[in-house]
Amino acid sequence: MGNAAPQLKVHIEAGLNVGLSRDEITEIIMQMAVYAGFPAALNGTKIACTSSRSGCGFV
């Protein structure tokens, strides 16, 4: 998640397109902290915040 910002942004947009809520996307990113590390999860949350349709409703 930390080194794949463009790809993560595309996947976040796709998730929003299929009906995922901001809370669900945030939960997915936070659960990934176990596998990718907490700094990467924070980077993922930051990317989610800058997503075009999502705004900073994440966090």
N, C-alpha and C positions, 0 to 999 in steps of 0.2 A: 504494500500500500504506500510505502514511503517513496518509492522510486518510480511509480507508475501513475502519476497524476492525470495525464490525459486519458488513460484507459479507465481509471476509476471514475472520472467525471462522466465518461460515456455510459458506464454501467449504472451510475446513479441516475442519470437521465432516463435510461431504459427502465429502471425500477419504478421511477415516478410514472412513466408512460403506462406501465402495466398495473398500476394501482397501489404500489407500496406507499405507505405514509412516511413522513419525515421521521417519526419515532421508530418505525421498523428499520429504516435505513441506518439510523443512529445506533440502534441496538446491534445490528449486524456488524457495524464498524467496531463497536466496543467489544463484542465477542471475539473479533479478530485480534484484539490486543494479546490474547493468550498465545496465539500462534505467530504473529508478526512482531510483537513487542508493543509496549505502550507508546513510545514515540511515533511509531508508524501509525498507530490508531489515532493519535492526535493529529497527525498530518492528514489522515483520511477525513477526519471531522472538519478540518480546515478546508479541504477540497469540497466537501459536501456543502459547506457554508457559502462557497463561491460559485456553486452550481447555478446555472442561469435561472431555473424555475424555482429552486428551493429557497433561496435567500438564506438568512441566518436563523431560520426557525430550528435549525439543527443545534444541538448541544443541550 
